[in-house]
Amino acid sequence: MKSSVIIPCYNEANTIENLIDAVLSAPYPDKEIIIVDDDSSDGTRQILEDRIAAKVSRIIYQKQNQGKGAALREGIRAATGDVVIIQDADLEYDPAEYPKMIEPILNDKADVVFGSRFMGGEPHRVGAGSILQSEPKRFDSIHKLAKGLKHQFQSI
């Protein structure tokens, strides 16, 4: 099963090279890497062009800063994998954990998996009701993201 790793980035000159090396080293072998640069102004684009372009599947350069949501939509539109992984460019999540994230999907135990540094290190099912009660703002954000992804995939 092929995965598409979507990396939205904006002004990540300090982390983008380390991140790409970590994603390339991730234990999930069949992956395409798509970077969406959201009109960075700190030298990120130059690094992407000079040192990273040959290492990744595709780089999309936004003509103007449109925000993370727009970058994700562009990346998802370009993805060809069976599973889409969204990897922030700031190294917040460890690419070495991709197999752990994808396992519930491969085992038909989940249709979607969200990584969280707040919810513990092992996979577990979380009902929408428990998130809504404990973290209403987070639930609202996840709900908006899921609705946007559903709409995005319907329009592809």
C-alpha positions in Angstrom: 0.0 0.0 0.0 1.5 3.3 -1.1 1.4 6.3 1.2 1.5 10.0 0.2 3.3 12.2 2.7 2.0 15.8 2.4 4.3 18.4 4.0 2.8 21.9 4.1 5.6 24.4 4.9 6.0 28.1 5.5 9.2 29.6 6.6 10.8 26.3 7.6 14.4 27.0 6.5 15.7 25.8 9.9 13.9 22.4 9.9 13.0 21.4 6.3 16.2 19.4 5.5 16.2 17.5 8.8 12.5 16.7 8.3 13.0 15.4 4.8 15.9 13.2 5.9 13.6 11.8 8.7 10.7 11.2 6.3 13.0 9.4 3.8 14.4 7.3 6.6 10.9 6.4 7.9 10.3 2.6 8.0 7.4 2.8 5.6 9.1 2.1 2.2 6.4 2.8 -0.4 5.8 6.5 -0.1 5.7 9.6 -2.2 6.7 12.9 -0.6 4.9 16.0 -1.7 6.0 19.4 -0.2 3.7 22.4 -0.6 5.6 25.6 0.1 3.2 28.4 1.0 5.2 31.3 -0.4 8.0 31.2 2.2 10.1 34.3 2.6 13.0 33.0 4.8 15.0 31.0 2.2 12.9 27.8 2.4 12.2 27.9 -1.3 15.9 28.2 -2.2 16.7 25.2 0.1 13.9 23.2 -1.6 15.1 24.0 -5.1 18.8 23.5 -4.4 19.0 20.6 -1.9 15.6 18.8 -1.6 13.9 18.7 -5.0 15.9 15.7 -6.2 15.0 13.8 -3.0 11.2 14.1 -3.1 8.4 13.2 -5.5 7.0 16.7 -6.0 7.2 20.3 -4.7 4.3 22.6 -5.2 5.1 26.3 -4.9 2.1 28.6 -3.9 2.3 31.9 -5.7 1.1 33.7 -2.5 0.7 32.8 1.1 -2.7 31.2 1.4 -2.5 29.4 4.7 -2.1 25.8 5.8 -5.5 24.7 4.7 -4.9 25.8 1.1 -1.5 24.0 1.2 -3.1 20.8 2.4 -5.7 20.9 -0.3 -3.1 21.3 -3.0 -1.0 18.5 -1.5 -4.0 16.2 -1.2 -5.1 17.0 -4.8 -1.6 15.9 -6.0 -1.4 12.7 -3.9 -1.5 9.4 -5.6 -1.1 7.1 -2.6 -3.7 4.8 -0.9 -3.1 6.5 2.4 -2.4 10.2 3.0 -0.1 11.3 5.9 0.0 14.9 6.8 3.4 15.8 8.2 4.0 19.2 9.6 7.4 20.7 8.7 8.4 21.6 12.2 9.3 18.0 13.3 6.5 17.9 15.8 5.7 14.3 14.8 8.2 11.6 14.3 8.1 10.0 10.8 9.5 6.8 12.4 5.9 6.3 13.8 4.3 6.1 10.3 3.8 2.3 10.6 2.1 2.7 13.9 -0.3 5.3 12.4 -1.1 3.3 9.3 -1.6 0.0 11.1 -5.2 0.6 12.2 -6.1 1.4 8.6 -4.3 -1.7 7.2 -6.1 -3.8 9.8 -9.5 -2.3 8.9 -9.9 -0.9 12.4 -10.1 2.7 11.3 -10.8 4.8 8.2 -8.9 7.8 9.5 -6.1 8.2 12.1 -5.1 11.4 13.8 -1.8 11.7 15.6 -1.8 13.5 18.9 1.0 14.3 21.2 -1.6 14.8 24.0 -3.4 11.5 23.8 -0.6 9.0 24.6 1.6 6.9 22.5 -0.5 3.9 21.6 -3.4 3.6 19.2 -6.8 3.8 20.7 -10.3 4.6 19.5 -11.7 7.9 20.7 -15.4 8.6 20.3 -16.4 12.0 19.1 -18.4 12.5 22.3 -15.5 12.2 24.6 -13.4 14.7 22.6 -16.4 17.0 22.4 -16.8 17.0 26.2 -13.1 17.2 27.1 -11.8 19.5 24.3 -14.6 21.3 22.4 -12.2 23.5 20.5 -10.1 20.5 19.3 -13.3 18.7 18.3 -14.4 21.7 16.3 -11.0 21.8 14.5 -11.0 18.1 13.8 -14.6 18.2 12.6 -13.9 21.1 10.2 -10.8 19.2 8.9 -12.8 16.0 8.3 -15.6 17.9 6.6 -13.0 19.7 4.4 -11.3 16.4 3.5 -14.6 14.7 2.7 -15.5 17.6 0.4 -12.0 17.6 -1.1 -12.1 13.9 -2.0 -15.5 14.2 -3.5 -14.4 16.9 -5.8 -11.3 15.0 -7.1 
